[in-house]
């Protein structure tokens, strides 16, 4: 009786551990860092916000130069107009400098938030695309590697489908007028 129970238990354990042979599993991986560097949509997003950042930077630079000129002018006038005027002007300039710093921080946060939102949306779309690609091409697993999602420490290069996905995603991507304008701005420089 114990022997029969032992055989039944062994059979149950072995049947639970039955695994598909390695030749039956189809896997691949994507270098996510490379994908984001070479996917035209990601490049366009980066360029778009780089141009916006430079535009805002020029605006702030103009205000900063005006502030510097006003500061130097106040320094020259301080002795002639007396300590009370100098104190009042210093407080005025300090408040103006704080507003300028807050404006700079606000502008850069606005750009960063908008960029992150657009990139997050792109990453979601890419994940869905890879999922559909995996299903369509009968992959059991598609892994990600790179700095953003390191889930592979080693894989044969023959399993790398990054270049194929970059090509397909770039073929699928249609730039908008916004990104075309950003590209033209970038070329002008």
PAZAPA-4460 file (N, C-alpha, C; in steps of 0.05 Angstrom, whole numbers, plus 32768, in hexadecimal, padded with zeros to 4 digits):
% residues 189
    n_x    n_y    n_z   ca_x   ca_y   ca_z    c_x    c_y    c_z   seq   type   mol
   8010   7FE8   8000   8000   8000   8000   8011   8019   8000     1      X     A
   8026   801A   8011   8039   8030   8012   8047   8034   7FF7     2      X     A
   804D   801D   7FEA   805B   801E   7FD1   8049   802B   7FBC     3      X     A
   802F   8023   7FBC   801C   802E   7FA9   8018   804C   7FAD     4      X     A
   8016   8055   7FC6   8014   8071   7FCD   802C   8080   7FC3     5      X     A
   8044   8075   7FC8   805D   8082   7FC0   805E   8085   7FA1     6      X     A
   8056   8070   7F92   8056   8072   7F75   8042   8087   7F6B     7      X     A
   802B   8087   7F77   8016   809B   7F6F   8020   80B7   7F75     8      X     A
   802D   80BB   7F8C   8037   80D6   7F93   804D   80DE   7F80     9      X     A
   805F   80CC   7F7A   8075   80D1   7F68   806A   80D9   7F4C    10      X     A
   8057   80C9   7F43   804A   80CF   7F29   803D   80EB   7F29    11      X     A
   8030   80F2   7F3E   8023   810C   7F40   8037   8122   7F40    12      X     A
   804D   811F   7F4E   8062   8134   7F4E   806F   8137   7F33    13      X     A
   8075   8121   7F26   8082   8122   7F0C   806F   812E   7EF7    14      X     A
   8055   8128   7EF9   8043   8133   7EE5   803F   8151   7EE9    15      X     A
   8042   815A   7F02   8040   8177   7F08   8059   8186   7EFE    16      X     A
   806F   8179   7EFE   8088   8186   7EF6   808E   8182   7ED8    17      X     A
   807C   8177   7EC9   8080   8174   7EAD   8085   818F   7EA0    18      X     A
   809B   8191   7E92   80A1   81AB   7E85   80A4   81A6   7E67    19      X     A
   809E   81BB   7E59   80A1   81B9   7E3C   80BF   81B9   7E36    20      X     A
   80C7   81AB   7E22   80E4   81A9   7E1B   80ED   81C5   7E12    21      X     A
   8107   81CA   7E15   8112   81E5   7E0F   810F   81EB   7DF1    22      X     A
   810E   81D6   7DE0   810B   81DC   7DC4   80EF   81E5   7DBD    23      X     A
   80DC   81E1   7DCF   80C0   81E9   7DCA   80BA   8205   7DD4    24      X     A
   80CC   8211   7DE2   80C8   822C   7DED   80D6   8240   7DDB    25      X     A
   80C7   8254   7DD2   80D2   8269   7DC1   80D5   8282   7DD1    26      X     A
   80EE   828B   7DD4   80F3   82A4   7DE4   8103   82B8   7DD3    27      X     A
   8102   82D0   7DDC   8111   82E6   7DD0   8114   82FC   7DE5    28      X     A
   8125   830F   7DDF   8127   8326   7DF1   812A   8340   7DE2    29      X     A
   8124   8356   7DEF   8125   8370   7DE3   8137   8381   7DF5    30      X     A
   814B   838E   7DE9   815B   83A2   7DF7   814B   83BC   7DF9    31      X     A
   813E   83C0   7E0F   812B   83D6   7E11   8139   83F1   7E0F    32      X     A
   8151   83F3   7E19   8160   840C   7E17   8166   8413   7DFA    33      X     A
   816F   83FF   7DEB   8175   8403   7DCE   815B   8409   7DBF    34      X     A
   8146   83FB   7DC6   812C   8400   7DB9   8124   841D   7DBC    35      X     A
   8126   8428   7DD4   811E   8444   7DD9   8131   8458   7DCC    36      X     A
   814A   8451   7DC9   815D   8463   7DBC   8159   8463   7D9D    37      X     A
   814F   844E   7D92   814D   844C   7D75   8131   844E   7D6A    38      X     A
   811D   844D   7D7B   8101   844F   7D72   80FC   846C   7D6C    39      X     A
   80F4   8472   7D53   80F1   848E   7D4A   80DD   849D   7D5A    40      X     A
   80C8   8491   7D64   80B4   849F   7D74   80C1   84A9   7D8E    41      X     A
   80D1   8498   7D9B   80DF   84A1   7DB3   80F3   84B7   7DAD    42      X     A
   8101   84B5   7D97   8114   84CA   7D8F   8105   84E4   7D8A    43      X     A
   80EE   84E3   7D7D   80DE   84FB   7D78   80D4   8508   7D92    44      X     A
   80CC   84F7   7DA5   80C3   8502   7DBF   80DB   8510   7DCC    45      X     A
   80F2   8503   7DCC   810A   8510   7DD9   8111   852A   7DCB    46      X     A
   8110   852B   7DB1   8117   8543   7DA2   8102   8559   7DA7    47      X     A
   80E9   8552   7DA8   80D4   8565   7DAD   80D8   8574   7DC7    48      X     A
   80DE   8564   7DDC   80E1   8571   7DF6   80FC   857E   7DF9    49      X     A
   810F   8576   7DEA   8129   8584   7DEA   8126   85A0   7DDE    50      X     A
   8117   85A2   7DC8   8111   85BB   7DBB   8101   85CD   7DCE    51      X     A
   80ED   85C2   7DDB   80DD   85D2   7DEE   80EE   85DC   7E05    52      X     A
   80FF   85CB   7E0F   8111   85D2   7E25   8124   85E9   7E1C    53      X     A
   812E   85E7   7E04   8140   85FD   7DFB   8131   8617   7DF7    54      X     A
   8118   8615   7DED   8108   862E   7DEA   8103   863B   7E05    55      X     A
   80FB   862B   7E18   80F6   8635   7E33   8110   8640   7E3F    56      X     A
   8126   8632   7E3A   8140   863B   7E44   8148   8656   7E39    57      X     A
   8142   865B   7E1F   8148   8675   7E13   8137   868B   7E20    58      X     A
   811D   8685   7E25   810C   8698   7E33   8116   869F   7E4F    59      X     A
   811E   868A   7E5D   8129   868F   7E78   8143   869E   7E77    60      X     A
   8153   8698   7E64   816D   86A5   7E61   816A   86C3   7E5D    61      X     A
   8156   86CA   7E4D   8150   86E7   7E48   8148   86F4   7E63    62      X     A
   8137   86E7   7E72   812F   86F2   7E8C   8146   86F4   7E9F    63      X     A
   8157   86DF   7E9F   816E   86DF   7EB1   8182   86F5   7EAA    64      X     A
   8186   86FA   7E90   8198   8710   7E88   818D   872B   7E91    65      X     A
   8172   872E   7E8E   8166   8747   7E97   8168   874B   7EB5    66      X     A
   8164   8735   7EC3   8167   8735   7EE0   8184   873D   7EE8    67      X     A
   8198   8731   7EDA   81B4   8737   7EE0   81BA   8755   7EDB    68      X     A
   81AF   875F   7EC5   81B3   877C   7EBE   81A7   878E   7ED3    69      X     A
   818E   8787   7EDC   8181   8796   7EF1   8190   8795   7F0B    70      X     A
   819B   877E   7F12   81AB   877A   7F2A   81C4   878C   7F29    71      X     A
   81D2   878C   7F13   81EA   879C   7F11   81E4   87BA   7F12    72      X     A
   81CE   87C1   7F06   81C5   87DD   7F06   81BE   87E6   7F23    73      X     A
   81B1   87D4   7F32   81AA   87DA   7F4E   81C3   87DD   7F5E    74      X     A
   81D8   87CD   7F59   81F1   87CF   7F68   81FE   87EA   7F63    75      X     A
   81FD   87F3   7F4B   8209   880E   7F44   81F9   8824   7F51    76      X     A
   81DF   8822   7F53   81CE   8837   7F5D   81CC   8837   7F7C    77      X     A
   81D3   8821   7F88   81D0   881D   7FA5   81DD   8833   7FB6    78      X     A
   81F6   883A   7FAF   8204   884E   7FBF   81F8   886A   7FBB    79      X     A
   81EF   8870   7FA4   81E3   888A   7F9E   81C7   888D   7FAB    80      X     A
   81B8   8878   7FAC   819D   887A   7FB6   8199   8873   7FD3    81      X     A
   81AE   8869   7FE0   81AD   8865   7FFD   81A6   8848   8005    82      X     A
   81AA   8842   801F   81A7   8827   8029   8189   881E   8029    83      X     A
   8177   882F   802E   815B   8828   802E   8152   881F   8013    84      X     A
   8159   882E   7FFE   8152   8826   7FE3   8160   880C   7FDC    85      X     A
   8179   8809   7FE3   8189   87F1   7FDD   817B   87D8   7FEA    86      X     A
   8172   87DB   8003   8164   87C5   8010   814B   87BD   8002    87      X     A
   813B   87D1   7FFB   8122   87CD   7FED   8127   87C0   7FD2    88      X     A
   813B   87CA   7FC4   8141   87BF   7FA9   814C   87A2   7FAC    89      X     A
   815C   879C   7FC0   8167   8781   7FC5   8150   876E   7FCA    90      X     A
   813C   8776   7FDA   8125   8765   7FDF   8115   8760   7FC5    91      X     A
   8112   8775   7FB6   8104   8773   7F9C   8112   875F   7F89    92      X     A
   812C   8762   7F88   813C   8751   7F76   813C   8734   7F80    93      X     A
   813D   8730   7F9A   813D   8715   7FA5   8122   8707   7F9F    94      X     A
   810D   8716   7FA1   80F2   870B   7F9B   80F0   8704   7F7D    95      X     A
   80FB   8716   7F6D   80FB   8711   7F50   810C   86F8   7F49    96      X     A
   8122   86F5   7F56   8134   86DE   7F51   8125   86C4   7F59    97      X     A
   8117   86C5   7F6F   8108   86AD   7F78   80F2   86A6   7F64    98      X     A
   80E4   86BA   7F5A   80CF   86B5   7F45   80DC   86A9   7F2C    99      X     A
   80F3   86B3   7F24   8101   86A9   7F0D   8109   868C   7F11   100      X     A
   8114   8686   7F29   811B   866A   7F2F   8103   8657   7F2F   101      X     A
   80ED   8661   7F3A   80D4   8651   7F3B   80CA   864D   7F1F   102      X     A
   80CB   8661   7F0E   80C2   865F   7EF2   80D3   864A   7EE4   103      X     A
   80ED   864A   7EE8   80FF   8637   7EDB   80F8   861B   7EE4   104      X     A
   80F5   8617   7EFE   80EE   85FC   7F08   80D3   85F3   7EFD   105      X     A
   80C0   8605   7EFC   80A5   85FE   7EF2   80A6   85F7   7ED4   106      X     A
   80B6   8606   7EC5   80B8   85FF   7EA8   80C5   85E4   7EA4   107      X     A
   80DA   85DF   7EB2   80E8   85C5   7EAE   80D7   85AE   7EB8   108      X     A
   80C8   85B2   7ECE   80B6   859D   7ED8   80A0   8598   7EC4   109      X     A
   8095   85AD   7EB8   8081   85AA   7EA3   808B   859A   7E8C   110      X     A
   80A3   85A0   7E83   80AF   8591   7E6C   80B3   8574   7E74   111      X     A
   80BF   8570   7E8C   80C5   8555   7E95   80AB   8544   7E98   112      X     A
   8096   8550   7EA4   807D   8542   7EA8   8070   853A   7E8D   113      X     A
   8070   854D   7E7A   8064   8548   7E60   8074   8533   7E51   114      X     A
   808E   8534   7E53   80A0   8521   7E46   809C   8505   7E52   115      X     A
   809C   8503   7E6C   8098   84EA   7E7A   807C   84DE   7E73   116      X     A
   8068   84EE   7E72   804D   84E5   7E6B   804D   84D9   7E4F   117      X     A
   8059   84E7   7E3C   805A   84DD   7E21   806A   84C4   7E1E   118      X     A
   8081   84C3   7E2C   8092   84AB   7E2B   8085   8493   7E39   119      X     A
   8077   8498   7E4F   8068   8482   7E5C   8053   8476   7E49   120      X     A
   8045   8488   7E3B   8031   847F   7E28   803E   846E   7E12   121      X     A
   8055   8477   7E08   8064   8469   7DF3   806D   844D   7DFE   122      X     A
   8077   844C   7E16   8080   8433   7E22   8068   841F   7E23   123      X     A
   8051   8429   7E2C   8039   8418   7E2D   8032   840D   7E11   124      X     A
   8033   841E   7DFD   802E   8416   7DE1   8042   8401   7DD8   125      X     A
   805B   8405   7DDE   8070   83F3   7DD6   806C   83D8   7DE3   126      X     A
   8065   83D8   7DFD   8060   83BF   7E0B   8049   83AF   7DFE   127      X     A
   8034   83BD   7DF7   801E   83B0   7DE9   8026   83A5   7DCE   128      X     A
   8037   83B5   7DC0   8040   83AC   7DA6   8051   8393   7DA9   129      X     A
   8063   8392   7DBC   8074   837B   7DC1   8063   8363   7DC9   130      X     A
   804F   8367   7DD9   803D   8351   7DE1   802F   8346   7DC8   131      X     A
   8025   8357   7DB7   8018   834E   7D9E   802C   8340   7D8C   132      X     A
   8044   834C   7D8A   8059   8340   7D79   8060   8324   7D83   133      X     A
   8062   8321   7D9D   8069   8307   7DA9   8053   82F3   7DA3   134      X     A
   803A   82FB   7DA6   8024   82E8   7DA0   8024   82E1   7D82   135      X     A
   8026   82F5   7D71   8025   82F0   7D54   803C   82DE   7D4B   136      X     A
   8053   82E0   7D58   806B   82D1   7D50   806F   82B8   7D61   137      X     A
   805B   82B1   7D71   805B   8298   7D81   8072   8297   7D95   138      X     A
   8079   82AD   7DA2   808D   82AD   7DB7   807F   82A5   7DD1   139      X     A
   808D   8295   7DE0   8083   828E   7DFB   808B   82A4   7E0F   140      X     A
   80A3   82AF   7E0A   80AD   82C5   7E1C   80BC   82D9   7E0B   141      X     A
   80B8   82F3   7E11   80C8   8308   7E06   80D2   8318   7E1E   142      X     A
   80EC   8318   7E23   80F7   8325   7E3A   8102   8340   7E32   143      X     A
   8105   8351   7E47   8111   836B   7E43   812C   836D   7E50   144      X     A
   813E   837B   7E44   8158   8380   7E50   8160   839D   7E4B   145      X     A
   8173   83A7   7E5A   817B   83C3   7E58   8179   83CF   7E74   146      X     A
   817E   83E9   7E76   817E   83F7   7E90   8162   83FA   7E9B   147      X     A
   814E   83FD   7E8A   8133   8403   7E93   8124   83EA   7E9D   148      X     A
   812B   83D2   7E93   811D   83BA   7E9C   8130   83A2   7E9A   149      X     A
   8144   83A1   7EAB   8157   838B   7EA8   814D   8371   7EB3   150      X     A
   8141   8361   7EA1   8137   8347   7EAA   8147   8330   7E9D   151      X     A
   815C   8337   7E8F   816E   8322   7E83   818A   832A   7E8A   152      X     A
   8199   8317   7E93   81B5   831C   7E99   81C7   8312   7E82   153      X     A
   81BD   82FE   7E73   81CB   82F4   7E5C   81B8   82E7   7E49   154      X     A
   81BD   82EA   7E30   81AD   82DB   7E1B   81BE   82DB   7E02   155      X     A
   81BA   82C7   7DF2   81C8   82C5   7DD8   81BD   82DC   7DC6   156      X     A
   81CF   82E7   7DB6   81C7   82FC   7DA4   81B1   82F4   7D91   157      X     A
   81B0   82DA   7D8B   819C   82D0   7D78   817F   82D3   7D82   158      X     A
   817C   82D7   7D9D   8162   82DB   7DA9   8159   82F9   7DA9   159      X     A
   816C   830A   7DA1   8166   8327   7DA2   8155   832F   7D8A   160      X     A
   813D   8339   7D90   812A   8342   7D7B   8127   8361   7D7B   161      X     A
   813A   836E   7D89   8138   838B   7D8B   8138   8399   7D70   162      X     A
   814B   8393   7D5F   814D   83A0   7D45   8134   839D   7D34   163      X     A
   8129   8385   7D35   8110   837F   7D26   80F9   8390   7D31   164      X     A
   80F7   8392   7D4C   80E2   83A2   7D58   80E5   83BF   7D52   165      X     A
   80FE   83C9   7D53   8103   83E6   7D4D   80FA   83EB   7D31   166      X     A
   8101   83DA   7D1E   80FA   83DD   7D02   80DB   83DE   7CFF   167      X     A
   80CE   83CB   7D0B   80B1   83C9   7D09   80A3   83E1   7D17   168      X     A
   80AD   83E9   7D2E   80A1   8400   7D3C   80A5   8419   7D2C   169      X     A
   80BC   841C   7D20   80C2   8434   7D10   80B1   8435   7CF7   170      X     A
   80AC   841E   7CEB   809A   841C   7CD4   807D   8424   7CDC   171      X     A
   8075   841B   7CF4   805A   8420   7CFE   8056   843E   7D05   172      X     A
   806B   844B   7D0F   8069   8466   7D1A   8066   847A   7D04   173      X     A
   8053   848C   7D07   804E   84A2   7CF5   8051   84BC   7D05   174      X     A
   8066   84CC   7CFF   806B   84E5   7D0E   8054   84F8   7D0C   175      X     A
   804F   8507   7D21   803A   851C   7D21   8046   8536   7D18   176      X     A
   8036   854A   7D13   8040   8564   7D0C   8052   8570   7D21   177      X     A
   804B   856A   7D3B   805B   8574   7D51   8078   856A   7D50   178      X     A
   807B   8550   7D4A   8096   8544   7D49   80A5   854D   7D31   179      X     A
   8097   8552   7D1A   80A4   855C   7D02   80AF   8578   7D07   180      X     A
   80A0   8588   7D15   80A8   85A3   7D1C   80C1   85A2   7D2E   181      X     A
   80C1   8591   7D42   80D8   858E   7D54   80F1   8585   7D44   182      X     A
   80ED   8573   7D31   8104   856A   7D20   810F   8581   7D10   183      X     A
   80FE   8592   7D05   8107   85A9   7CF5   8116   85BC   7D07   184      X     A
   810D   85C1   7D1F   811B   85D2   7D32   8136   85C7   7D38   185      X     A
   8138   85AD   7D3C   8151   85A0   7D43   8165   85A3   7D2C   186      X     A
   815B   85A1   7D13   816C   85A2   7CFB   8177   85BF   7CF8   187      X     A
   8167   85D3   7CFF   816F   85EF   7CFC   8188   85F6   7D0C   188      X     A
   818C   85E7   7D22   81A2   85EE   7D34   81BC   85E6   7D2A   189      X     A
***
